[in-house]
Amino acid sequence: MILTQNSNTPLGMFYAADNADGAGLKGYKSRGTVAAPVSVSNGDTIFSMEGWAFHGSGPNQAKFGAGMRFVKDDAFGTANTYAPQRTEFYNAVNTTTLQTNMIIYPNGNTAIGSTTYSTAKLFVDGDIKTGVLDGGAYAAGNWRLGQGIAGTQPANTHQIIVEIDNQLYVFAAALL
């Protein structure tokens, strides 16, 4: 089914009910046929949303730009009550190459710049640039990264402050 609209008003959904549910967009995927569906396989895309742009006129002029897909991930269990899925964000990095840029796994772990699973809650494959992360005073159980935190550190010094067993550890590095 293709929905079209010729005005400046975007397509929308409206849902009214006396409960906490909201309007939803759902994608169902099976293998087999509609009359005889069978289970999906690990790695199957269950649902995706994509942005395409027209370049030129006429048929076949729409070009992919970016998207998000939900992918069955048996590494986190097979369907019982729920079917674990990872969420992948991908885009066209140039006119000939598609790239997956971020994956959120069923357990909440997130990989940016990598398609390899990590046991870390946040894994970034590449440089990270930041100023002061929290901008305030150090709080127990937290860590900070920034310039000239705590005391009279020079502005070109970065520090990581970590608390382990009620002991503060400060790691500093001067920028060259």
VOTIVO-303611 format. One record per residue (C-alpha): residue in three letters; x, y, z; residue number from 1. Coordinates in Angstrom, 1 decimal. Example, Ala and Ser with C-alpha at 12.3 -4.5 7.8 and 13.67 -1.06 7.14 Angstrom:
<atom><r>ala</r><X>12.3</X><Y>-4.5</Y><Z>7.8</Z><k>1</k></atom>
<atom><r>ser</r><X>13.7</X><Y>-1.1</Y><Z>7.1</Z><k>2</k></atom>
END
This chain:
<atom><r>met</r><X>0.0</X><Y>0.0</Y><Z>0.0</Z><k>1</k></atom>
<atom><r>ile</r><X>1.3</X><Y>3.5</Y><Z>-0.8</Z><k>2</k></atom>
<atom><r>leu</r><X>-0.2</X><Y>6.5</Y><Z>0.9</Z><k>3</k></atom>
<atom><r>thr</r><X>0.1</X><Y>9.8</Y><Z>-1.0</Z><k>4</k></atom>
<atom><r>gln</r><X>-0.7</X><Y>13.4</Y><Z>-0.1</Z><k>5</k></atom>
<atom><r>asn</r><X>-0.3</X><Y>16.5</Y><Z>-2.2</Z><k>6</k></atom>
<atom><r>ser</r><X>-0.4</X><Y>19.2</Y><Z>0.4</Z><k>7</k></atom>
<atom><r>asn</r><X>2.1</X><Y>20.6</Y><Z>3.0</Z><k>8</k></atom>
<atom><r>thr</r><X>0.3</X><Y>18.8</Y><Z>5.8</Z><k>9</k></atom>
<atom><r>pro</r><X>2.2</X><Y>15.6</Y><Z>6.8</Z><k>10</k></atom>
<atom><r>leu</r><X>0.3</X><Y>12.3</Y><Z>7.1</Z><k>11</k></atom>
<atom><r>gly</r><X>-0.7</X><Y>11.6</Y><Z>10.7</Z><k>12</k></atom>
<atom><r>met</r><X>-2.4</X><Y>9.1</Y><Z>12.9</Z><k>13</k></atom>
<atom><r>phe</r><X>-5.0</X><Y>9.9</Y><Z>15.5</Z><k>14</k></atom>
<atom><r>tyr</r><X>-6.0</X><Y>7.6</Y><Z>18.4</Z><k>15</k></atom>
<atom><r>ala</r><X>-8.5</X><Y>8.4</Y><Z>21.2</Z><k>16</k></atom>
<atom><r>ala</r><X>-9.1</X><Y>6.0</Y><Z>24.0</Z><k>17</k></atom>
<atom><r>asp</r><X>-9.4</X><Y>6.1</Y><Z>27.8</Z><k>18</k></atom>
<atom><r>asn</r><X>-6.2</X><Y>4.2</Y><Z>28.4</Z><k>19</k></atom>
<atom><r>ala</r><X>-2.4</X><Y>4.8</Y><Z>28.3</Z><k>20</k></atom>
<atom><r>asp</r><X>-1.9</X><Y>3.5</Y><Z>24.8</Z><k>21</k></atom>
<atom><r>gly</r><X>-1.1</X><Y>5.8</Y><Z>21.9</Z><k>22</k></atom>
<atom><r>ala</r><X>-1.3</X><Y>5.7</Y><Z>18.1</Z><k>23</k></atom>
<atom><r>gly</r><X>1.2</X><Y>3.2</Y><Z>16.8</Z><k>24</k></atom>
<atom><r>leu</r><X>2.8</X><Y>2.1</Y><Z>13.6</Z><k>25</k></atom>
<atom><r>lys</r><X>3.4</X><Y>-1.6</Y><Z>13.6</Z><k>26</k></atom>
<atom><r>gly</r><X>5.2</X><Y>-3.9</Y><Z>11.2</Z><k>27</k></atom>
<atom><r>tyr</r><X>4.6</X><Y>-7.7</Y><Z>11.3</Z><k>28</k></atom>
<atom><r>lys</r><X>7.0</X><Y>-10.1</Y><Z>9.6</Z><k>29</k></atom>
<atom><r>ser</r><X>6.7</X><Y>-13.8</Y><Z>8.9</Z><k>30</k></atom>
<atom><r>arg</r><X>8.3</X><Y>-16.2</Y><Z>6.6</Z><k>31</k></atom>
<atom><r>gly</r><X>6.1</X><Y>-18.4</Y><Z>4.5</Z><k>32</k></atom>
<atom><r>thr</r><X>2.9</X><Y>-16.9</Y><Z>3.2</Z><k>33</k></atom>
<atom><r>val</r><X>0.1</X><Y>-14.8</Y><Z>4.6</Z><k>34</k></atom>
<atom><r>ala</r><X>-2.1</X><Y>-17.9</Y><Z>4.6</Z><k>35</k></atom>
<atom><r>ala</r><X>0.6</X><Y>-20.1</Y><Z>6.1</Z><k>36</k></atom>
<atom><r>pro</r><X>3.0</X><Y>-17.9</Y><Z>8.1</Z><k>37</k></atom>
<atom><r>val</r><X>6.1</X><Y>-19.5</Y><Z>9.7</Z><k>38</k></atom>
<atom><r>ser</r><X>8.7</X><Y>-18.1</Y><Z>12.2</Z><k>39</k></atom>
<atom><r>val</r><X>11.1</X><Y>-15.5</Y><Z>11.2</Z><k>40</k></atom>
<atom><r>ser</r><X>14.9</X><Y>-16.2</Y><Z>11.2</Z><k>41</k></atom>
<atom><r>asn</r><X>17.7</X><Y>-14.6</Y><Z>13.1</Z><k>42</k></atom>
<atom><r>gly</r><X>18.8</X><Y>-11.5</Y><Z>11.3</Z><k>43</k></atom>
<atom><r>asp</r><X>15.5</X><Y>-10.9</Y><Z>9.5</Z><k>44</k></atom>
<atom><r>thr</r><X>14.4</X><Y>-7.3</Y><Z>9.3</Z><k>45</k></atom>
<atom><r>ile</r><X>11.0</X><Y>-7.1</Y><Z>11.0</Z><k>46</k></atom>
<atom><r>phe</r><X>10.2</X><Y>-3.5</Y><Z>10.2</Z><k>47</k></atom>
<atom><r>ser</r><X>12.0</X><Y>-0.5</Y><Z>8.8</Z><k>48</k></atom>
<atom><r>met</r><X>11.4</X><Y>3.2</Y><Z>8.2</Z><k>49</k></atom>
<atom><r>glu</r><X>13.4</X><Y>5.0</Y><Z>5.6</Z><k>50</k></atom>
<atom><r>gly</r><X>13.8</X><Y>8.5</Y><Z>4.1</Z><k>51</k></atom>
<atom><r>trp</r><X>14.1</X><Y>8.8</Y><Z>0.4</Z><k>52</k></atom>
<atom><r>ala</r><X>14.6</X><Y>12.0</Y><Z>-1.7</Z><k>53</k></atom>
<atom><r>phe</r><X>13.8</X><Y>12.6</Y><Z>-5.3</Z><k>54</k></atom>
<atom><r>his</r><X>16.6</X><Y>13.7</Y><Z>-7.6</Z><k>55</k></atom>
<atom><r>gly</r><X>15.3</X><Y>14.4</Y><Z>-11.0</Z><k>56</k></atom>
<atom><r>ser</r><X>11.9</X><Y>13.6</Y><Z>-12.4</Z><k>57</k></atom>
<atom><r>gly</r><X>10.2</X><Y>10.4</Y><Z>-13.6</Z><k>58</k></atom>
<atom><r>pro</r><X>10.4</X><Y>6.9</Y><Z>-12.3</Z><k>59</k></atom>
<atom><r>asn</r><X>13.3</X><Y>5.5</Y><Z>-10.4</Z><k>60</k></atom>
<atom><r>gln</r><X>14.6</X><Y>8.9</Y><Z>-9.4</Z><k>61</k></atom>
<atom><r>ala</r><X>14.0</X><Y>8.4</Y><Z>-5.6</Z><k>62</k></atom>
<atom><r>lys</r><X>17.3</X><Y>8.0</Y><Z>-3.8</Z><k>63</k></atom>
<atom><r>phe</r><X>17.8</X><Y>6.4</Y><Z>-0.3</Z><k>64</k></atom>
<atom><r>gly</r><X>19.0</X><Y>8.8</Y><Z>2.4</Z><k>65</k></atom>
<atom><r>ala</r><X>18.6</X><Y>7.3</Y><Z>5.9</Z><k>66</k></atom>
<atom><r>gly</r><X>16.7</X><Y>4.7</Y><Z>7.8</Z><k>67</k></atom>
<atom><r>met</r><X>16.0</X><Y>2.7</Y><Z>11.0</Z><k>68</k></atom>
<atom><r>arg</r><X>15.3</X><Y>-1.0</Y><Z>11.0</Z><k>69</k></atom>
<atom><r>phe</r><X>14.2</X><Y>-3.5</Y><Z>13.7</Z><k>70</k></atom>
<atom><r>val</r><X>16.1</X><Y>-6.8</Y><Z>13.3</Z><k>71</k></atom>
<atom><r>lys</r><X>15.4</X><Y>-10.2</Y><Z>15.0</Z><k>72</k></atom>
<atom><r>asp</r><X>18.3</X><Y>-11.0</Y><Z>17.3</Z><k>73</k></atom>
<atom><r>asp</r><X>18.3</X><Y>-14.6</Y><Z>18.6</Z><k>74</k></atom>
<atom><r>ala</r><X>21.5</X><Y>-13.9</Y><Z>20.6</Z><k>75</k></atom>
<atom><r>phe</r><X>19.1</X><Y>-12.5</Y><Z>23.2</Z><k>76</k></atom>
<atom><r>gly</r><X>16.6</X><Y>-15.4</Y><Z>23.1</Z><k>77</k></atom>
<atom><r>thr</r><X>13.9</X><Y>-16.7</Y><Z>20.8</Z><k>78</k></atom>
<atom><r>ala</r><X>10.3</X><Y>-15.7</Y><Z>20.8</Z><k>79</k></atom>
<atom><r>asn</r><X>8.3</X><Y>-16.6</Y><Z>23.9</Z><k>80</k></atom>
<atom><r>thr</r><X>6.3</X><Y>-13.7</Y><Z>25.1</Z><k>81</k></atom>
<atom><r>tyr</r><X>8.5</X><Y>-11.2</Y><Z>23.2</Z><k>82</k></atom>
<atom><r>ala</r><X>10.8</X><Y>-11.5</Y><Z>20.2</Z><k>83</k></atom>
<atom><r>pro</r><X>14.1</X><Y>-9.8</Y><Z>21.0</Z><k>84</k></atom>
<atom><r>gln</r><X>15.1</X><Y>-7.3</Y><Z>18.3</Z><k>85</k></atom>
<atom><r>arg</r><X>17.9</X><Y>-4.8</Y><Z>17.9</Z><k>86</k></atom>
<atom><r>thr</r><X>17.4</X><Y>-1.3</Y><Z>16.4</Z><k>87</k></atom>
<atom><r>glu</r><X>19.8</X><Y>-0.3</Y><Z>13.7</Z><k>88</k></atom>
<atom><r>phe</r><X>20.2</X><Y>3.2</Y><Z>12.3</Z><k>89</k></atom>
<atom><r>tyr</r><X>21.8</X><Y>3.5</Y><Z>8.9</Z><k>90</k></atom>
<atom><r>asn</r><X>22.3</X><Y>6.1</Y><Z>6.1</Z><k>91</k></atom>
<atom><r>ala</r><X>23.9</X><Y>6.8</Y><Z>2.8</Z><k>92</k></atom>
<atom><r>val</r><X>27.4</X><Y>8.1</Y><Z>3.6</Z><k>93</k></atom>
<atom><r>asn</r><X>27.9</X><Y>9.1</Y><Z>0.0</Z><k>94</k></atom>
<atom><r>thr</r><X>26.2</X><Y>8.4</Y><Z>-3.4</Z><k>95</k></atom>
<atom><r>thr</r><X>27.3</X><Y>4.7</Y><Z>-3.5</Z><k>96</k></atom>
<atom><r>thr</r><X>27.7</X><Y>3.5</Y><Z>0.1</Z><k>97</k></atom>
<atom><r>leu</r><X>25.3</X><Y>2.6</Y><Z>2.9</Z><k>98</k></atom>
<atom><r>gln</r><X>26.5</X><Y>2.3</Y><Z>6.4</Z><k>99</k></atom>
<atom><r>thr</r><X>25.1</X><Y>1.2</Y><Z>9.8</Z><k>100</k></atom>
<atom><r>asn</r><X>26.0</X><Y>3.9</Y><Z>12.2</Z><k>101</k></atom>
<atom><r>met</r><X>24.4</X><Y>2.9</Y><Z>15.5</Z><k>102</k></atom>
<atom><r>ile</r><X>22.9</X><Y>-0.2</Y><Z>17.0</Z><k>103</k></atom>
<atom><r>ile</r><X>20.8</X><Y>-0.5</Y><Z>20.2</Z><k>104</k></atom>
<atom><r>tyr</r><X>20.7</X><Y>-4.1</Y><Z>21.3</Z><k>105</k></atom>
<atom><r>pro</r><X>17.8</X><Y>-5.7</Y><Z>23.2</Z><k>106</k></atom>
<atom><r>asn</r><X>19.6</X><Y>-5.4</Y><Z>26.5</Z><k>107</k></atom>
<atom><r>gly</r><X>20.1</X><Y>-1.6</Y><Z>26.0</Z><k>108</k></atom>
<atom><r>asn</r><X>23.8</X><Y>-1.8</Y><Z>25.1</Z><k>109</k></atom>
<atom><r>thr</r><X>24.6</X><Y>0.6</Y><Z>22.3</Z><k>110</k></atom>
<atom><r>ala</r><X>27.3</X><Y>0.6</Y><Z>19.7</Z><k>111</k></atom>
<atom><r>ile</r><X>28.2</X><Y>3.7</Y><Z>17.7</Z><k>112</k></atom>
<atom><r>gly</r><X>30.4</X><Y>3.5</Y><Z>14.7</Z><k>113</k></atom>
<atom><r>ser</r><X>30.6</X><Y>-0.3</Y><Z>14.9</Z><k>114</k></atom>
<atom><r>thr</r><X>28.4</X><Y>-3.3</Y><Z>14.1</Z><k>115</k></atom>
<atom><r>thr</r><X>30.3</X><Y>-5.5</Y><Z>16.6</Z><k>116</k></atom>
<atom><r>tyr</r><X>28.4</X><Y>-6.3</Y><Z>19.8</Z><k>117</k></atom>
<atom><r>ser</r><X>30.1</X><Y>-5.1</Y><Z>23.0</Z><k>118</k></atom>
<atom><r>thr</r><X>29.3</X><Y>-6.0</Y><Z>26.6</Z><k>119</k></atom>
<atom><r>ala</r><X>29.7</X><Y>-2.3</Y><Z>27.5</Z><k>120</k></atom>
<atom><r>lys</r><X>26.5</X><Y>-0.2</Y><Z>27.9</Z><k>121</k></atom>
<atom><r>leu</r><X>28.0</X><Y>2.3</Y><Z>25.4</Z><k>122</k></atom>
<atom><r>phe</r><X>30.7</X><Y>1.4</Y><Z>22.9</Z><k>123</k></atom>
<atom><r>val</r><X>32.0</X><Y>4.0</Y><Z>20.6</Z><k>124</k></atom>
<atom><r>asp</r><X>34.4</X><Y>3.1</Y><Z>17.8</Z><k>125</k></atom>
<atom><r>gly</r><X>36.0</X><Y>6.4</Y><Z>17.0</Z><k>126</k></atom>
<atom><r>asp</r><X>36.9</X><Y>9.7</Y><Z>18.7</Z><k>127</k></atom>
<atom><r>ile</r><X>34.6</X><Y>11.3</Y><Z>21.2</Z><k>128</k></atom>
<atom><r>lys</r><X>34.7</X><Y>15.1</Y><Z>21.7</Z><k>129</k></atom>
<atom><r>thr</r><X>33.2</X><Y>16.7</Y><Z>24.7</Z><k>130</k></atom>
<atom><r>gly</r><X>33.5</X><Y>19.6</Y><Z>27.1</Z><k>131</k></atom>
<atom><r>val</r><X>32.5</X><Y>19.2</Y><Z>30.7</Z><k>132</k></atom>
<atom><r>leu</r><X>29.9</X><Y>16.4</Y><Z>30.8</Z><k>133</k></atom>
<atom><r>asp</r><X>27.9</X><Y>17.5</Y><Z>33.8</Z><k>134</k></atom>
<atom><r>gly</r><X>29.1</X><Y>21.1</Y><Z>34.4</Z><k>135</k></atom>
<atom><r>gly</r><X>28.5</X><Y>20.8</Y><Z>38.2</Z><k>136</k></atom>
<atom><r>ala</r><X>30.2</X><Y>19.5</Y><Z>41.3</Z><k>137</k></atom>
<atom><r>tyr</r><X>31.4</X><Y>16.0</Y><Z>41.6</Z><k>138</k></atom>
<atom><r>ala</r><X>28.8</X><Y>13.6</Y><Z>43.0</Z><k>139</k></atom>
<atom><r>ala</r><X>29.5</X><Y>10.2</Y><Z>44.6</Z><k>140</k></atom>
<atom><r>gly</r><X>29.1</X><Y>7.3</Y><Z>42.2</Z><k>141</k></atom>
<atom><r>asn</r><X>29.5</X><Y>9.5</Y><Z>39.1</Z><k>142</k></atom>
<atom><r>trp</r><X>32.4</X><Y>10.4</Y><Z>36.8</Z><k>143</k></atom>
<atom><r>arg</r><X>33.3</X><Y>13.5</Y><Z>35.0</Z><k>144</k></atom>
<atom><r>leu</r><X>35.4</X><Y>14.5</Y><Z>32.0</Z><k>145</k></atom>
<atom><r>gly</r><X>36.2</X><Y>18.1</Y><Z>31.3</Z><k>146</k></atom>
<atom><r>gln</r><X>38.7</X><Y>20.9</Y><Z>31.3</Z><k>147</k></atom>
<atom><r>gly</r><X>40.1</X><Y>22.4</Y><Z>34.6</Z><k>148</k></atom>
<atom><r>ile</r><X>37.8</X><Y>20.5</Y><Z>36.9</Z><k>149</k></atom>
<atom><r>ala</r><X>38.4</X><Y>20.5</Y><Z>40.7</Z><k>150</k></atom>
<atom><r>gly</r><X>40.9</X><Y>23.0</Y><Z>42.1</Z><k>151</k></atom>
<atom><r>thr</r><X>43.3</X><Y>25.0</Y><Z>40.0</Z><k>152</k></atom>
<atom><r>gln</r><X>44.0</X><Y>22.7</Y><Z>37.1</Z><k>153</k></atom>
<atom><r>pro</r><X>45.1</X><Y>24.6</Y><Z>34.0</Z><k>154</k></atom>
<atom><r>ala</r><X>42.5</X><Y>25.0</Y><Z>31.3</Z><k>155</k></atom>
<atom><r>asn</r><X>44.4</X><Y>22.7</Y><Z>28.9</Z><k>156</k></atom>
<atom><r>thr</r><X>44.2</X><Y>19.7</Y><Z>31.4</Z><k>157</k></atom>
<atom><r>his</r><X>41.5</X><Y>17.1</Y><Z>31.2</Z><k>158</k></atom>
<atom><r>gln</r><X>40.5</X><Y>15.0</Y><Z>34.2</Z><k>159</k></atom>
<atom><r>ile</r><X>38.5</X><Y>11.9</Y><Z>34.8</Z><k>160</k></atom>
<atom><r>ile</r><X>37.2</X><Y>11.6</Y><Z>38.4</Z><k>161</k></atom>
<atom><r>val</r><X>36.2</X><Y>8.1</Y><Z>39.5</Z><k>162</k></atom>
<atom><r>glu</r><X>34.9</X><Y>6.9</Y><Z>42.8</Z><k>163</k></atom>
<atom><r>ile</r><X>35.7</X><Y>3.3</Y><Z>43.8</Z><k>164</k></atom>
<atom><r>asp</r><X>34.9</X><Y>2.1</Y><Z>47.3</Z><k>165</k></atom>
<atom><r>asn</r><X>34.4</X><Y>5.6</Y><Z>48.6</Z><k>166</k></atom>
<atom><r>gln</r><X>37.9</X><Y>6.6</Y><Z>47.3</Z><k>167</k></atom>
<atom><r>leu</r><X>38.3</X><Y>9.4</Y><Z>44.7</Z><k>168</k></atom>
<atom><r>tyr</r><X>40.7</X><Y>8.8</Y><Z>41.9</Z><k>169</k></atom>
<atom><r>val</r><X>41.7</X><Y>11.6</Y><Z>39.6</Z><k>170</k></atom>
<atom><r>phe</r><X>43.3</X><Y>10.9</Y><Z>36.3</Z><k>171</k></atom>
<atom><r>ala</r><X>44.7</X><Y>14.0</Y><Z>34.5</Z><k>172</k></atom>
<atom><r>ala</r><X>46.2</X><Y>14.5</Y><Z>31.0</Z><k>173</k></atom>
<atom><r>ala</r><X>47.6</X><Y>17.7</Y><Z>29.6</Z><k>174</k></atom>
<atom><r>leu</r><X>46.7</X><Y>18.6</Y><Z>26.0</Z><k>175</k></atom>
<atom><r>leu</r><X>49.7</X><Y>19.1</Y><Z>23.7</Z><k>176</k></atom>
END
